[in-house]
């Protein structure tokens, strides 16, 4: 399966933040309104990806979700982080 431009963008933004980049997994799921991208990392890297008070996660979402097309028929992009801590 070919990597999409969004997945490539996510990978390039996230890998420098991780201590175990080989554990990075990005899965895409489409539903009626959204292209959802789920980031899954090693449990020790979840805190690095979320950041203090969620600042890193918010910045990642702003960048990734800002790349979406503004066409009327296009689906919106959502970025989710699998939090192993809970």
Secondary structure as UniProt FT lines:
FT   HELIX           5..14
FT   HELIX           15..17
FT   HELIX           21..23
FT   STRAND          25..30
FT   STRAND          34..40
FT   HELIX           43..45
FT   HELIX           46..50
FT   HELIX           52..54
FT   HELIX           55..65
FT   TURN            66..67
FT   TURN            72..73
FT   STRAND          76..81
FT   TURN            84..85
//
